[in-house]
Amino acid sequence: MDSANASSSGSAAEAAQPAVSGLSDRDGAILGFERHWWKYAGAKEQAIRDQFQMSATRYYQVLNALIDRPEALAHDPLLVKRLRRLRAARQRARSARRLGIEV
């Protein structure tokens, strides 16, 4: 019975760590950064430059492409869904401003 518990706890630990198949190390680091970016000192843009050696504009281009990938959704569903919701809300607000509609 102990061996059954040990194997089931091992598989539970493996289930808690989702497979990162299809995501590069950089993609995983970007998702991790988005999960905890407020913990970095200073402005987010400066932390992006320090950690990823890319401009904030390029970072957001990569991030937007990344959150559309099913591998990212499988890796961290709550974060990816939240980022998608925020992006959709910004797009709606931008469209409403262009059309002169109050949201």
C-alpha positions in Angstrom: 0.0 0.0 0.0 2.9 2.3 0.7 4.2 1.8 -2.8 0.8 2.6 -4.2 0.7 5.8 -2.3 4.2 6.7 -3.3 3.4 6.2 -7.0 0.2 8.1 -6.8 1.8 11.0 -5.0 4.6 11.0 -7.7 2.0 11.2 -10.4 0.1 14.0 -8.6 3.4 16.0 -8.5 3.8 15.4 -12.2 0.3 16.5 -12.8 0.9 19.7 -10.9 3.8 20.5 -13.2 2.3 20.9 -16.6 4.4 19.8 -19.6 6.0 22.7 -21.4 6.1 21.0 -24.8 6.2 23.4 -27.6 7.3 26.4 -25.5 10.8 27.7 -25.6 12.7 28.7 -22.5 12.1 32.4 -23.5 8.4 31.8 -23.8 8.2 30.2 -20.4 10.3 33.0 -18.9 7.9 35.6 -20.5 4.9 33.8 -19.0 6.7 33.7 -15.6 7.5 37.3 -15.8 3.9 38.3 -16.6 2.8 36.2 -13.6 5.1 38.1 -11.2 6.2 41.3 -12.9 5.2 43.6 -10.1 7.8 42.0 -7.8 10.6 43.6 -9.9 12.0 47.0 -8.8 11.3 50.0 -11.0 9.2 50.3 -14.1 8.0 47.2 -16.0 9.6 48.5 -19.2 13.0 48.6 -17.6 12.6 45.1 -16.1 11.7 43.9 -19.6 14.9 45.4 -21.0 17.0 44.0 -18.2 15.6 40.5 -18.3 14.9 39.9 -22.0 17.2 42.4 -23.8 14.4 43.7 -26.0 12.3 46.8 -26.2 8.9 46.9 -24.5 7.2 47.2 -28.0 8.9 44.0 -29.2 8.1 42.2 -25.8 4.4 43.0 -26.2 4.4 41.8 -29.8 6.0 38.5 -28.6 3.6 38.2 -25.7 0.5 38.8 -27.8 1.6 36.1 -30.2 2.5 33.8 -27.3 -0.9 34.0 -25.6 -2.6 33.0 -28.8 -0.7 29.7 -28.8 -2.4 26.6 -27.4 0.9 25.5 -25.8 0.8 28.7 -23.6 -2.8 28.0 -22.6 -1.8 24.5 -21.6 1.2 25.8 -19.6 -0.7 28.4 -17.5 -4.4 28.6 -18.3 -5.3 31.2 -15.7 -2.6 33.6 -16.7 -3.2 33.2 -20.4 -7.0 33.7 -20.1 -6.5 36.8 -17.9 -4.0 38.3 -20.5 -6.5 37.5 -23.3 -9.3 39.2 -21.4 -7.2 42.3 -20.7 -6.2 42.5 -24.4 -9.8 42.1 -25.5 -11.0 44.8 -23.1 -8.3 47.2 -24.4 -9.3 46.5 -28.0 -12.9 47.2 -27.2 -12.1 50.4 -25.5 -9.9 51.5 -28.4 -12.6 50.7 -30.9 -15.2 52.5 -28.8 -13.0 55.6 -28.6 -12.6 55.6 -32.4 -16.3 55.3 -32.9 -17.1 57.9 -30.3 -19.0 55.4 -28.1 -18.9 55.6 -24.3 -18.1 52.3 -22.8 
